[in-house]
Amino acid sequence: MNSLQPVLAVLARVLVGFSAAFLVPLAWAVGVGELAEARVWACGCALTLFVGWLMGWVLRHHTRELQPRDGFLLVTLTWVVLPACAAVPLLWTVPRIEWADAYFEAMSALTATGATALIGLDGLPVSVNVWRCFLQFIGGLGIILLVVAVLPLLGLGGMQLYRAETPGPLKDDKLTPRIAETARGLWTVYFALSGACFLAYRFAGMSWADAFMHMCTTMGLGGFSSHDASFAYWNSPLLEAVAMLFMALSGISFLRYFAVWRSRSAAVLLRDTEVRAYLLVMIGATAVLTLVLAGNAAYDDHLSALRAASFHVVSLATTTGYAATDYAIWPAFGPVLLILLGCFVSCAGSTGGGIKMVRMVLLLKQARRELVRIIHPRVVNPVTLGGVTVPQGVLAAVLAFMLIYGASIVGLTLLMLLSGLDLVTAFSAVIVCVNNIGPGLGQVGPASHFGVLNDFQLWILSFAMLLGRLELLSVLVLFTPQFWRR
């Protein structure tokens, strides 16, 4: 308990900071005249602020520098508690919603997964949709990263939080000597691109409200929409092009953008092995999917096939999950390819989910090295990335991650099957939630929603989203006896 109290003391400050997020839907509710909803957001803000202040006051004498294990515990607690706080207003503003659905929706928002349990989005109050989408915006780079940038008290021990929360295996690649400066740099880039995305959506034809909401979910690579039909609501090639541009930009590490800004040269991006692989895979997948759609006469002409293929490849590969059509009715190769892309294409340090492209590059290079070693057992053939030899510890961590990743997918799928789901729905639901992709296949396809699942299944998938957002190890380490030993 003595080791838990300092963690809870910091969590209290996180809650105090998170209470300010309620002011965004509150402002929209007041602006559009939703007075009943405005009272809900005001109460949510006050309640979260009070709970955070009370916890902080009770634990005010329990502060110390955070240790590595504290970082893992704090990050996991944050991503469990904040969805609960975010879900409470949904119970008061969304008709006929239960706690499991509300928590699932909030977890999906904060983890930028985009799997929704709601239907009738077009009829929801504007402020409710703003809340869902804004949660994806602040969840994009991570609540903890924001707190590190804002609260100086986390300057000590902040690196432990950064390592626990930031996606990707190469987490010591800091931009500045202090983690708080790094966090501020990342958010500066994030806000700059977000402003450009917001204006691009507005001038491409969206209303101010839709432009704001879809900016939030594009930059966070979450994929929530204010319309049940998602991008099919507009059927606009221009809006789809804007979405593709900013989804593709958000799928690249924000560390690289900061480096580009500091060096005043785009060569940093062009030289990056992960970025080159990211672009090549998406271009290649688009070409292949276009040929498949055209060859199966899924569209009247090749240009329409190219438009559909390119939009959905970028959307699913970056784990955003927007849909402009029901791609589940395409030839089976299409939807399976899209979900497979979502498992690994986005870059480490981006707002996307999944395994991350850098891990796949390292795995392929490691496999190639082993094949060469079979033929030439004594050859010196180290794995390199960007001309730098990758330490064996990093390779071992990647292999361990993949082992745990596969075991988690299998275990969670078996639980879903045990609950009575069919294989396609169970497996795709687990895949899209662990990789934070969004829509799956079967009963949870792009034309459906996750509200068709029962409470037990929604809780399993909520845990799957938590695992995926924190890249499995940061959560599962809490279940090891060694973590709790002195």
C-alpha positions in Angstrom: 0.0 0.0 0.0 2.9 2.3 0.7 4.1 1.9 -2.8 0.6 2.5 -4.2 -0.1 5.8 -2.5 2.4 7.9 -4.5 1.0 6.5 -7.7 -2.6 7.4 -6.6 -1.4 10.8 -5.7 -0.3 11.4 -9.2 -3.4 9.8 -10.6 -5.4 12.4 -8.6 -3.6 15.2 -10.5 -4.4 13.4 -13.8 -8.1 13.4 -12.8 -7.9 17.1 -12.0 -6.3 17.8 -15.5 -8.9 15.5 -17.2 -11.8 17.4 -15.7 -10.9 20.3 -18.1 -11.8 18.0 -21.0 -15.5 18.3 -20.1 -15.4 22.0 -20.9 -15.2 21.2 -24.7 -18.5 19.5 -25.0 -19.9 22.0 -22.5 -18.9 24.8 -24.8 -20.5 23.1 -27.8 -23.7 22.3 -25.8 -24.1 26.0 -24.8 -23.3 27.2 -28.3 -26.0 25.0 -30.0 -28.5 25.4 -27.2 -28.4 21.9 -25.7 -29.0 23.2 -22.1 -29.9 19.8 -20.6 -26.7 18.3 -22.0 -24.8 21.3 -20.8 -25.8 20.6 -17.2 -24.5 17.0 -17.7 -21.1 18.2 -18.9 -20.8 20.7 -16.1 -21.7 18.1 -13.5 -19.1 15.7 -15.1 -16.5 18.3 -14.9 -17.3 19.2 -11.3 -17.5 15.6 -10.2 -14.2 14.6 -11.8 -12.5 17.7 -10.4 -13.8 17.0 -6.9 -12.7 13.4 -6.9 -9.3 14.3 -8.2 -8.9 17.1 -5.6 -10.1 14.9 -2.8 -7.7 12.1 -3.7 -4.9 14.6 -3.9 -5.7 16.2 -0.6 -5.9 12.8 1.2 -2.6 11.7 -0.4 -0.8 15.1 -0.3 2.0 13.8 2.0 2.6 10.6 -0.1 4.9 12.0 -2.9 8.2 10.7 -4.1 10.1 10.2 -7.4 8.4 7.6 -9.6 10.2 4.3 -10.1 9.9 2.2 -13.3 7.2 -0.1 -11.8 5.3 3.0 -10.7 5.2 4.2 -14.3 3.6 0.9 -15.5 1.0 0.9 -12.7 0.1 4.6 -13.1 -0.3 4.3 -16.9 -2.6 1.2 -16.6 -4.6 2.8 -13.8 -5.0 6.0 -15.8 -6.4 4.1 -18.8 -8.8 2.1 -16.6 -10.1 5.1 -14.6 -10.4 7.8 -17.2 -12.8 5.8 -19.4 -15.0 5.3 -16.4 -15.1 9.0 -15.8 -15.7 9.6 -19.5 -18.5 7.0 -19.6 -20.7 8.5 -16.8 -22.1 11.4 -18.9 -22.9 9.0 -21.7 -25.4 7.2 -19.3 -27.2 10.5 -18.9 -27.2 11.7 -22.5 -27.5 8.6 -24.7 -30.9 6.9 -24.7 -31.1 3.2 -23.6 -27.4 2.8 -23.0 -26.1 0.5 -20.3 -22.8 0.7 -18.3 -21.0 -2.0 -20.3 -21.8 -0.1 -23.6 -20.8 3.3 -22.1 -17.5 2.0 -20.7 -16.8 0.2 -24.0 -17.5 3.5 -26.0 -15.3 5.5 -23.7 -12.5 3.0 -23.8 -12.7 2.8 -27.5 -12.5 6.6 -27.7 -9.6 7.1 -25.4 -7.6 4.2 -26.9 -8.4 5.7 -30.4 -9.9 2.3 -31.4 -13.0 3.6 -33.1 -15.2 0.5 -32.4 -18.6 2.0 -31.5 -21.4 0.3 -29.5 -23.8 3.1 -30.5 -26.3 3.4 -33.3 -28.3 6.5 -34.4 -25.3 8.8 -34.2 -26.9 11.3 -36.6 -29.7 11.8 -34.0 -27.4 12.2 -30.9 -26.9 15.7 -29.4 -24.0 17.5 -31.0 -22.2 17.7 -27.7 -22.3 13.9 -27.2 -20.7 13.3 -30.6 -18.1 16.1 -29.8 -17.3 14.3 -26.5 -16.8 10.9 -28.2 -14.5 12.4 -30.9 -12.6 14.8 -28.6 -11.7 11.8 -26.4 -10.0 10.3 -29.4 -8.1 13.5 -29.9 -6.7 13.6 -26.4 -6.1 9.9 -26.5 -4.2 10.1 -29.7 -0.7 10.8 -28.3 -1.7 9.7 -24.8 -3.1 11.2 -21.7 0.1 10.5 -19.8 2.2 12.3 -22.4 0.0 15.3 -22.1 0.3 15.2 -18.3 4.1 15.0 -18.6 4.1 18.1 -20.7 1.8 20.1 -18.4 2.6 19.0 -14.9 6.2 19.8 -13.9 5.9 17.4 -10.9 6.3 14.6 -13.4 9.6 15.9 -14.6 11.2 13.5 -12.1 10.3 10.0 -13.1 8.7 11.2 -16.3 10.9 9.0 -18.4 9.3 5.9 -16.8 5.9 7.1 -17.9 7.1 7.8 -21.4 8.6 4.3 -21.7 5.4 2.7 -20.4 3.0 4.7 -22.6 4.7 5.6 -25.8 4.2 3.0 -28.6 7.1 1.3 -30.2 10.2 -0.7 -29.2 12.8 2.2 -29.5 11.4 4.4 -26.7 14.7 6.0 -25.6 14.8 8.0 -28.9 14.2 11.4 -27.2 14.2 14.7 -29.1 15.3 16.8 -26.2 17.3 16.1 -23.0 14.2 16.3 -20.8 11.1 14.2 -21.3 8.8 17.2 -20.6 10.4 19.1 -23.4 10.0 16.1 -25.7 6.3 15.9 -24.8 5.7 19.6 -25.5 7.5 19.2 -28.8 5.3 16.3 -29.8 2.1 18.1 -28.9 3.2 21.2 -30.7 3.5 19.2 -33.9 0.2 17.5 -33.1 -1.7 20.7 -32.7 -0.2 22.3 -35.8 -1.2 19.4 -38.0 -4.6 19.3 -36.3 -5.3 23.0 -37.1 -4.4 22.3 -40.8 -6.7 19.3 -40.8 -9.6 21.2 -39.3 -9.4 24.0 -41.9 -9.0 21.5 -44.7 -12.1 19.6 -43.7 -14.1 22.8 -43.3 -13.2 24.2 -46.7 -13.6 20.8 -48.4 -17.3 20.9 -47.5 -17.9 19.8 -43.9 -19.8 22.0 -41.3 -17.8 23.6 -38.5 -19.0 20.9 -36.1 -18.2 17.9 -38.4 -14.9 19.4 -39.3 -13.9 19.7 -35.7 -15.1 16.2 -34.8 -13.5 14.5 -37.8 -10.3 16.5 -37.2 -10.2 15.0 -33.7 -10.7 11.4 -35.0 -8.4 11.8 -38.0 -5.4 13.1 -36.0 -6.1 10.6 -33.2 -6.5 7.8 -35.9 -9.6 6.8 -34.0 -12.2 6.8 -36.7 -15.3 7.8 -34.8 -17.8 9.8 -36.8 -20.9 11.9 -36.1 -22.8 9.9 -38.8 -23.7 6.2 -38.9 -22.6 6.1 -42.5 -19.1 7.6 -41.7 -17.6 9.1 -44.9 -20.3 7.6 -47.1 -22.6 10.3 -45.6 -20.9 12.9 -47.9 -19.8 10.6 -50.8 -17.2 13.3 -51.6 -13.9 12.5 -53.3 -12.4 15.7 -52.0 -13.2 15.0 -48.4 -11.9 11.5 -48.8 -8.7 12.9 -50.2 -8.3 15.3 -47.2 -8.9 12.4 -44.9 -6.3 10.2 -46.7 -3.7 12.9 -46.5 -4.0 13.6 -42.8 -4.5 9.9 -41.9 -1.3 9.1 -43.7 0.5 11.9 -42.0 -0.7 10.9 -38.6 0.5 7.3 -39.2 4.1 8.5 -39.3 6.0 9.1 -36.1 5.6 12.6 -34.7 9.2 12.3 -33.6 10.2 12.5 -37.2 8.1 15.7 -37.8 9.8 17.4 -34.9 13.2 16.3 -36.3 12.2 17.7 -39.7 11.2 21.0 -38.1 14.5 21.3 -36.2 16.7 20.3 -39.2 14.6 22.3 -41.7 14.9 19.4 -44.1 12.5 16.6 -45.2 15.5 14.3 -45.8 15.0 13.0 -42.2 11.7 11.4 -43.4 13.1 10.1 -46.7 16.0 8.4 -45.0 13.9 6.7 -42.4 13.6 3.0 -43.0 10.3 2.7 -41.2 8.7 5.5 -43.1 9.8 4.2 -46.5 8.4 0.7 -45.6 5.2 2.4 -44.4 4.7 4.2 -47.7 5.7 1.3 -49.9 3.3 -1.1 -48.2 0.4 1.2 -48.5 1.1 2.0 -52.2 1.6 -1.7 -53.0 -1.6 -2.7 -51.1 -3.6 0.0 -52.9 -2.4 -1.2 -56.3 -3.2 -4.9 -55.5 -6.6 -4.1 -54.0 -7.5 -1.9 -57.0 -6.7 -4.8 -59.3 -8.8 -7.2 -57.2 -11.8 -4.9 -57.1 -11.6 -4.1 -60.8 -11.0 -7.7 -61.7 -14.1 -8.8 -59.8 -16.2 -6.0 -61.3 -16.9 -4.6 -57.8 -17.0 -1.1 -59.4 -18.0 0.2 -62.8 -14.6 1.6 -63.7 -11.0 1.4 -62.6 -11.0 5.0 -61.2 -13.9 4.2 -58.8 -12.0 1.0 -57.8 -8.8 3.1 -57.2 -10.8 5.6 -55.1 -12.4 2.9 -52.9 -9.1 0.9 -52.5 -6.9 3.9 -51.7 -9.3 5.4 -49.1 -9.8 2.1 -47.2 -6.2 1.0 -47.4 -5.1 4.2 -45.8 -8.0 4.2 -43.3 -7.5 0.6 -42.1 -3.7 0.5 -42.4 -3.4 3.5 -40.1 -5.9 1.9 -37.7 -8.3 4.8 -38.2 -11.3 2.8 -39.4 -13.3 5.2 -41.5 -15.5 3.6 -44.0 -16.9 5.1 -47.3 -18.7 1.8 -48.2 -19.4 -1.6 -46.7 -16.1 -3.3 -47.7 -17.2 -6.5 -46.0 -19.2 -7.3 -49.1 -16.1 -7.1 -51.3 -14.3 -10.3 -52.4 -13.0 -11.9 -49.2 -9.4 -11.0 -50.1 -10.2 -7.3 -49.7 -11.5 -7.1 -46.1 -9.0 -9.6 -44.8 -6.1 -7.6 -46.4 -7.4 -4.4 -44.9 -7.5 -5.9 -41.4 -4.1 -7.5 -41.8 -2.6 -4.1 -42.8 -4.1 -2.5 -39.7 -2.1 -5.0 -37.6 1.3 -3.7 -38.4 1.5 -0.7 -40.9 1.4 2.4 -38.7 4.8 3.7 -37.4 6.0 3.7 -33.8 5.6 7.1 -32.3 2.4 7.8 -34.4 -1.1 7.9 -33.0 -1.9 4.5 -34.7 -2.2 1.1 -33.1 -1.0 -2.4 -34.0 2.3 -4.1 -33.9 4.1 -1.1 -35.6 6.0 -1.2 -38.9 9.4 -1.0 -37.2 8.8 -4.3 -35.4 7.8 -5.9 -38.6 10.9 -4.6 -40.3 13.1 -6.0 -37.5 11.3 -9.3 -37.5 11.8 -9.7 -41.3 15.5 -8.7 -40.9 15.9 -11.2 -38.1 14.3 -13.9 -40.1 16.6 -13.2 -43.1 19.6 -13.3 -40.8 18.6 -16.7 -39.5 18.1 -18.0 -43.1 21.6 -16.8 -44.0 23.0 -18.3 -40.8 21.7 -21.7 -41.9 23.8 -21.6 -45.0 26.8 -19.7 -43.5 26.9 -20.6 -39.8 29.9 -18.4 -39.0 29.0 -15.3 -41.0 28.8 -12.0 -39.0 25.5 -10.5 -40.1 24.0 -8.1 -37.5 20.5 -6.7 -37.8 20.7 -3.0 -38.7 18.1 -0.2 -38.8 19.0 3.0 -40.6 22.7 1.9 -40.7 22.8 1.3 -36.9 23.2 -2.2 -35.4 20.1 -3.1 -33.4 21.1 -4.4 -29.9 20.2 -8.0 -29.1 18.1 -6.7 -26.2 15.8 -4.9 -28.6 15.4 -7.9 -30.8 14.7 -10.1 -27.8 12.0 -7.6 -26.7 10.4 -7.6 -30.2 10.3 -11.4 -30.2 8.8 -11.6 -26.7 6.2 -9.0 -27.7 5.2 -11.0 -30.8 4.9 -14.2 -28.7 2.7 -12.4 -26.1 0.8 -10.7 -28.9 -0.1 -14.1 -30.6 -1.0 -15.7 -27.3 -3.2 -12.8 -26.3 -5.1 -12.9 -29.7 -5.6 -16.7 -29.3 -6.7 -16.5 -25.7 -9.1 -13.6 -26.1 -10.6 -15.2 -29.2 -11.2 -18.4 -27.4 -13.1 -16.5 -24.7 -15.2 -14.8 -27.3 -16.0 -18.2 -28.9 -16.8 -19.6 -25.5 -19.4 -16.8 -25.1 -21.3 -18.0 -28.1 -20.0 -15.8 -31.0 -19.2 -17.2 -34.4 -15.6 -17.6 -35.5 -15.4 -14.7 -38.0 -17.0 -12.2 -35.6 -15.0 -13.4 -32.5 -11.6 -13.4 -34.2 -12.1 -10.1 -36.1 -13.4 -8.4 -33.1 -10.4 -9.3 -31.0 -8.0 -8.4 -33.8 -9.5 -5.0 -34.4 -9.6 -4.2 -30.7 -6.1 -5.4 -29.8 -4.8 -3.4 -32.8 -7.1 -0.4 -32.1 -8.4 -0.6 -35.7 -12.2 -0.1 -35.3 -14.7 -2.1 -37.4 -14.3 -5.8 -37.8 -16.1 -8.4 -39.8 -19.2 -10.5 -39.4 -21.7 -9.1 -36.8 -19.3 -6.2 -36.1 -18.5 -5.2 -39.7 -18.4 -1.6 -41.1 -22.1 -1.6 -41.7 -22.9 -2.8 -38.1 -21.8 -1.9 -34.6 -20.5 -3.5 -31.4 -23.7 -2.9 -29.6 -25.0 -6.2 -30.9 -22.6 -8.0 -28.5 -23.5 -8.9 -24.9 -22.0 -7.3 -21.8 -19.5 -10.1 -21.2 -18.2 -9.8 -24.8 -17.9 -6.0 -24.5 -15.9 -6.3 -21.3 -13.5 -8.7 -23.0 -13.0 -6.3 -25.9 -12.6 -3.3 -23.5 -9.7 -5.2 -21.9 -8.4 -6.0 -25.4 -8.4 -2.3 -26.3 -6.5 -1.5 -23.1 -3.9 -4.2 -24.0 -3.5 -2.9 -27.5 -3.2 0.8 -26.5 -0.5 0.1 -23.9 1.2 -2.6 -26.2 0.4 -5.6 -24.0 3.6 -5.7 -21.9 2.8 -2.6 -19.9 -0.4 -4.1 -18.7 0.5 -7.8 -18.5 3.6 -7.1 -16.4 1.2 -6.1 -13.6 0.0 -9.7 -13.5 3.5 -11.2 -12.7 4.4 -12.0 -9.1 7.8 -10.3 -9.6 6.2 -6.9 -10.2 4.7 -6.9 -6.7 7.8 -8.2 -4.9 10.0 -5.7 -3.1 
